[in-house]
Amino acid sequence: MTEVEGEAGVDDVLDWYAAAMAEIDAAVAGSGACPTGPPGGLYDNALFTHGRGHMTVFVPTDREVRAGRVGPVALPARELALTVHRGPHTDIDLTYGTLGAHLAEHALVVDGPVHETYLVGPRDTGDPAAWRTEIGWPVFATTPPTAPERVVPGSG
């Protein structure tokens, strides 16, 4: 996973995102790495509640990429409640509101950045009606995480 992280105000998010993704694209192309999935972002709650917050945007890649602010990141496994926003981002707040209200009603919300995956976006098509943004809101894990199985050569 290749990322850029930083802090911005809510009014600067789109410009910050565009600049960060341009840096990632240039670094990935310059390194010979290949994207392996759609881009995404993590956005701290403070961005929405206080108007300024920490953001991380990323693109899955087939190898580690480093250049300037661009570097590798390993995203932690988290339980997320998911929904998909269809269409332009001008009304994405309505989708966030619907998901947030549902989660608040069911007392499932936990602190942590929201996770967006841009399944189809401006990088893919100029038709905003075709855009699809997956929104992942952190929720309380109802089952304990399973530890990855460790295979030790010669042990079995």
Buried (B, 14 or more C-beta within 10 A) or exposed (E): BBBBBEEBEBEEBEEBBEBBBEBBBEBBEEBEBEBEEBBBBBBBBBBBEEEBBBBBBBBBBEEEBEBEBBBEBEEEEBBBBEBEBBBBBEEBEEBBEEBBEBBEEEEBBEEBBBBBBBBBBBEBEEEEEEBBBBBBBBBEEEEEEEEEEEEEEEEE
